[in-house]
Amino acid sequence: MNSLRKNQSGYALITVLLIIAIIGVVTPPIISNIINSTQQFKRSEENIQLEKLREMGINYMENSLQHIVNNSEPPTGLEQYKTELESKLYQFVPELGLRKEMKEDAHAFRLIVESVEIEGNDLKITYRVTPTLNGIFEESNSSVEEKIIKIRKVS
């Protein structure tokens, strides 16, 4: 038994300590990369969802405009038609998605009609679309859109 003890030079201890040191040096960068990849994936997913919500807001506004124009009387004067369209727009599309009981993880968009202008025989409607994923509407996510409505008959 004494011969076994004399034969050990401590190589096993050095090997174990070396392996622990290598694992200690290599592990933090790997874990950091995994965490960064997860965060980047989450940000990318949020950006895609915000873009889709913005597109939904644009589609909603264009369908609303189409509905309002189709259900309006034929214009007799451009200024009168503009006034009627403005009042219907402000009633029809005030601020979609704003609810007092909106949850923190609510996916919604807000539409705000900014202006209705006459350009020749056309009406130009400018509106703002602001999507949200958390119920907080941030201006950094909003975009200003325009829609031109061609007026056929103006007396």
Secondary structure, 3 states (H helix, E strand, C coil): CHHHHHHCCCHHHHHHHHHHHHHHHHHHHHHHHHHHHHHHHHHHHHHHHHHHHHHHHHHHHHHHHHHHHHCCCCCCCHHHHHHHHHHHHHHHCCCCCCCCCCCCCCCEEEEEEEEEEEECCEEEEEEEEEEECCCCCCHHHCEEEEEEEECCCCC
